[in-house]
Amino acid sequence: MSNTPSPVRRWAVPITVIVAAVVLFITAISLGQGRTDSPEEGSQAAGEGPVEVEAVETPDLSDIERRDEGDPLAVGPVDAPVGLVIFDDYQCPFCAQWSQDTLPLMMERVEEGELRIEWRQVNVFGDASLRAAQAAYAAALQGKHVEYHEALFAGGEPRPESELSEEALTELAGELGLDVDQFTVDFTSEETGEAVERNETLGTELGAFSTPTFVLGGEPIVGAQPSSVFTDTFDAALVEG
């Protein structure tokens, strides 16, 4: 399978706007159901009968899944029935919280062969985030992405910026048993730089400026929502798939 990702559909509406539209739709329904006042007696109501609120159609975003067997930032079968794309940042506290609370539940689905997870760092917090993303990719080239990712978010908190220097990130690679010489080469390689930039661009094109942002089974989820949101969305996608 080619390592070149398929062209990404350039959505006119960013993920965050899509989710906001859905929330407004639900709010409109709730307000309509809660209204108890009626037109004055003898007056003509405008538009008799129940008011219909036009549904907001959320586009299927599953085509952003690369499903590339050679993707070092992915875990799970390439043909798993459900895909999860994670847009995060290694300085994002909510990303760390989600990785602590919900990622283990998603990894159970990976181990069962029902879910594929693909990580894409968007690096919205600056240079330290970019370095961490490059380091995570270098670790991934040695098959240690999940371990490195979990170390960066250990305890459900991001590392302070002082621990995201090139020296500190290389030291972490050694602590995890990676080949430090190879890690050092990959950390600053052209391949790593291009891959990290490509993932960042994908997040920008989708409007994933708020981290973490997810696409689970083609459905956008913004923020470190409760774990039940992800398990329920996964279950629904599995049934539909």
Buried (B, 14 or more C-beta within 10 A) or exposed (E): EEEEBEEBEEBEEBBBEBBBBBEEBEEBEEEEEEEEEEEEEEEEEEEEEEEEEEEBEBBEBBBBBBBBEEBBBBBBBBEBBBBBBBBBBBBBBBBBBBBBBBBEEBBEBBEEEBBBBBBBBBBBBEEBBBBBBBBBBBBBBBEBBBBBBBBBBEEEEBBEBEBBEEEBBBEBBEEBEBEBEEBBEBBEBEEBBEBBBEBBEBBBBBBBBBBBBBBBBBBBBBBBBEBEBBBEBBBBBBEEE
